[in-house]
Amino acid sequence: MPRDNQYLHPRRTPPTPLQAATVLLLRDAPGADGTPALQVLMTRRSAKASFVPGAYVFPGGGIEAQDAAPEAHALADHRPAQTGQRLTEALAALRESFEELGILLARHPNGRWADAGDIAALDRKADFAPQCAARGLRLAADAMYQLAHWTADRNLPKRFAVPFLVARMPPGQEPVADEAEQFEPVWVRPQDALARHEAGQFFMIFPTIRTLERLAQYASAQEVLDAVAHEQPLWTTCPRSGLVAGKVEHFMEHEPAYGELALVCPDGHHQHPLDWQCERVLPLLKNVQRLTAPNPGVMTGPGTNSYLVGEPATGYIAIDPGPAEPEHIERLWRAAGGDIRAIVCTHSHPDHFPGAAPLQALVAAHGRAAPPILGLPSAPTARAASQFTPDRALSNGELLTLAGQGLEGKITHTLEVVHTPGHAANHICLILREDGLLFSGDHILNGSTTIIDPPDGNMADYLDSLERLDALCAEHGVDYIAPAHGYVLGDARRVIAGLQAHRLAREAKVLAAMQARPGGSIEDWVRLAYGDVPERMWPLAQRSLLAHVERIRALEPGNNLTELT
């Protein structure tokens, strides 16, 4: 976890979320081709509403004391998993759907659903449960299942924590808006709601949009209910926001920008720009800056990330100066005020190290001591473009320390060197110990998995290195990963575990392909093992496939690889 004094923004406590609940009422209706199609009930909020006026939403609202009352709970039919707060949430959604749209998820003792006569006999503005009890109705909380749980972004002045429940529309009922809070109830296919929103005709907010995107994957109401029958939400999220092209956009935990926003804006500041550019250095912490080189491409994504660690009182260490691009090198030098104490190259691939010598020369040309170029020399297995010899070879576990005197006393920034062969034989990562930040080079990327290209790349070494990094992350409390390509990643150990699982799952596909085509070529095996990858990427995938094959061969010597030799 970064030190508090290294955050760019003052720490603050986000507003406490208010408890609410919403329900997605589902039905199947004939589609354009006559086959049943999933529809969800939505309604338009009042233009005078204090929260998202004019937006199309699912019925729901704040949880009230009456929803948690013992008499309401006693009146509810519920499943064993629906106790305490979960039952309260279901009753709140049930009550709100009645008050807003006149839909009554309740049954008579014989199991018959409430009908128009029951609905007409109840007053939407009076206490809900006592009226149902008076008519002998049981509240059908057992018909509701949790689809998701949303907690609003930390930067909002008014936040809600909301379970999104799903239930099948009761038979024989029709929605009737209260014409105060809600208007224009409409049954709509999720795909159609999204298309209308995209066309500017159906205003919705971020959680609604993302929920409909997930719902659009299902063909029927029963498919949705089957998916949530295990009693756990399909996703739980608290989105974060950042600036894209000057506008605020929201991101969920699985999206590439989320980890960077968690690092830079932990308490919900949304000033952080997410646009990729190569003209300006971007602060991530007070002691960490990133400058992306102008070399975007298939292998480099938005470009190679160069990092500066340090501050004026300590001087700086430059990590991965990138290609020998003069303007990029000068920007790095200027961002450090010319005070670069060392240049570290994570490995010898040509988008990482060629800028080291020009940067060293630029520092020396302006009267400072030439910073040493540090790293590991390339192995004999490296390709011709990846030949690299540092001024000094680093050792596994070595500490690179910047120290100085600040207003609050002594300042230190300590980078621990970790030898991580796999992507390249001479690959290293660096852990900024004081702030729990891992500089991962190409070993861990954001947005793609790294290529393992034999003979310099080795899959067994790669997996072993991931295991070692995981142990070090646990030891040093590393939460964030700063990769050489892409945004900062959060939840470092989860990311590493995901990579390990992904590689082993891919290896299982490679082994299955080898067994299915024992005399096949590498092209045959790529077609089977990487069928989920765009075909244009198969030439690159062949390199990682070969690395998997080498590992399989080492683990299972009986596999015949004659076709690859």
Secondary structure, DSSP 8 states (H G I E B T S, - for coil): ---GGG-SS--------EEEEEEEEEEEEE-TTSSEEEEEEEEEE-TT-SSSTT-EE-SEEE--HHHH-HHHHHTB---TT--THHHHHHHHHHHHHHHHH----EE-TTS-B--HHHHHHS-TTS-HHHHHHHTT-EE-GGG-EEEEEEE--TT-SS-EEEEEEEEE--TT------SSSEEEEEEE-HHHHHHHHHTTSS---HHHHHHHHHHTT-SSHHHHHHHTTTSS-SEEE--EEEEETTEEEEE-TTSTTHHHHHHH-TT-----B----SSS-EEEETTEEEEE-S--BTTTBT--EEEEEEETTTEEEEE---S--HHHHHHHHHHTTT-EEEEE-S---TTTSTTHHHHHHHHHHTTS----EEE----TTS-GGG----SEE--TT-EEEEEEEETTEEEEEEEEEEE--SSSTT-EEEEEGGGTEEEEETTS-SSS-----TTT--HHHHHHHHHHHHHHHHHHT--EEEESSSS-EESHHHHHHHHHHHHHHHHHHHHHHHHHSTT--HHHHHHHHTTTS-GGGHHHHHHHHHHHHHHHHHH-TTS--GGG-
